[in-house]
Amino acid sequence: MASFSLSSSSSRHPRFDTIIGLDVAGKMFYCRKSTLLGESDTSYFAARFGPDSMMDPLRDRIDQNNREIYFVDRNPEMFRYVLEYMRMHVLPPEIGKFGEKPCLWRALRKEAEFFSLDGLTALLKVTFSCSPDDDGRQGILHWLGRNKGREEYINPYRRGAIDVTGWFDSYRTLGENDPSWGSSESKEFFVQYKSMSEKPLSYSDVISPGDENAYFPCLSGCGHSNQRRPVVVDFRKNAISPTHYSLRYGACRGMDGNWTFEASNDGEIWVVLHEGRKSDGHNLTYERITQRKALGEDRWFQELRGTGSNGRITNWPEVYCDYMERHYRHTWELKSNNLNGGGKKFPFFRYFRIIGADPVDETGGCLHCIGLEIYGSVYEE
């Protein structure tokens, strides 16, 4: 039930609040003046009708009810959504989702910008959001792999929703390394939801993590933590305001070096979002691998696979994948204290990358990871 508090200023009380008319390109809208002034002191309406305004509001006429009428030269079909927002301060339900009515959302963004409605602008920026606490830990890359939730999952790189680039795309930096470093398979694994080993294995193989065991096509390798060899994800026509990111073990000694997770809007100027350290107790270090082995992980994997042609568990790949997700994935929260004036949220970025951060004059550690996922809010152009 709505309630109104009495204020010392009678202009804010509904009994005395002036009702005015807005002639928007020939279509009339009526509202209280306080509705127009309820957004911010920097909006179009505050500048035109606010008590501290220094400009002439340019009254057009007086109607038969003695109400002041003001002309606004904007699209009346769009203005009805703007006025509905100013009354309730939420997105009007009629506009639906961006994926259903992208043209309407884009048109409303222009109106919000014209009227300097910061709250509406912020709401229209976010077209999808997700958290690692959601069921299945399915993030933005998984959502893009499902064509923004509309279809069955296909790897987002294979679908063409994103691009994956990096040091491996240049002959100069690739040098004598195997060209498979930059293969499509490697790029898909870097952003694949719940990756499983593609290495040919016999039924007696041990497929637990570690040296000479389960390997995935990775984009960063042994000794890369002291080399500036970036792996970059380009979200193309989407921008992300991130809250968390997540990685999974890829091969060998995992993420046994130091790295940074960075973001950019032009691919040139990068902002550090997180400093990854092998000493912070995450689930991708070699120490973690040896701890799991000490608990008999190898024997468990052998029993899982079985030694005969039929194996003991027919769906071992799914069980194996779920195990890896549970024990060899780590999610980091991203804190924006050092950015945007210490605001609670990061701005939107198009590019994200992982790059080694160990001193170049020290021995580099492994940076083997797959299954990148990013959580937060999405802005679609």
Secondary structure as GFF3:
##gff-version 3
##sequence-region A 1 381
A	DSSP	three_ten_helix	10	12	.	.	.	ID=ss1
A	DSSP	beta_strand	19	24	.	.	.	ID=ss2
A	DSSP	beta_strand	27	32	.	.	.	ID=ss3
A	DSSP	alpha_helix	33	36	.	.	.	ID=ss4
A	DSSP	alpha_helix	44	49	.	.	.	ID=ss5
A	DSSP	beta_strand	59	62	.	.	.	ID=ss6
A	DSSP	beta_strand	68	72	.	.	.	ID=ss7
A	DSSP	alpha_helix	76	88	.	.	.	ID=ss8
A	DSSP	three_ten_helix	93	95	.	.	.	ID=ss9
A	DSSP	alpha_helix	102	114	.	.	.	ID=ss10
A	DSSP	alpha_helix	118	125	.	.	.	ID=ss11
A	DSSP	beta_strand	128	130	.	.	.	ID=ss12
A	DSSP	three_ten_helix	135	137	.	.	.	ID=ss13
A	DSSP	alpha_helix	140	145	.	.	.	ID=ss14
A	DSSP	alpha_helix	156	159	.	.	.	ID=ss15
A	DSSP	beta_strand	163	166	.	.	.	ID=ss16
A	DSSP	three_ten_helix	167	169	.	.	.	ID=ss17
A	DSSP	alpha_helix	171	174	.	.	.	ID=ss18
A	DSSP	three_ten_helix	179	182	.	.	.	ID=ss19
A	DSSP	alpha_helix	184	190	.	.	.	ID=ss20
A	DSSP	three_ten_helix	224	226	.	.	.	ID=ss21
A	DSSP	beta_strand	231	234	.	.	.	ID=ss22
A	DSSP	beta_strand	238	249	.	.	.	ID=ss23
A	DSSP	beta_strand	259	264	.	.	.	ID=ss24
A	DSSP	beta_strand	271	276	.	.	.	ID=ss25
A	DSSP	three_ten_helix	278	280	.	.	.	ID=ss26
A	DSSP	alpha_helix	286	294	.	.	.	ID=ss27
A	DSSP	alpha_helix	297	305	.	.	.	ID=ss28
A	DSSP	alpha_helix	316	327	.	.	.	ID=ss29
A	DSSP	beta_strand	329	333	.	.	.	ID=ss30
A	DSSP	three_ten_helix	340	342	.	.	.	ID=ss31
A	DSSP	beta_strand	351	356	.	.	.	ID=ss32
A	DSSP	beta_strand	369	380	.	.	.	ID=ss33
###
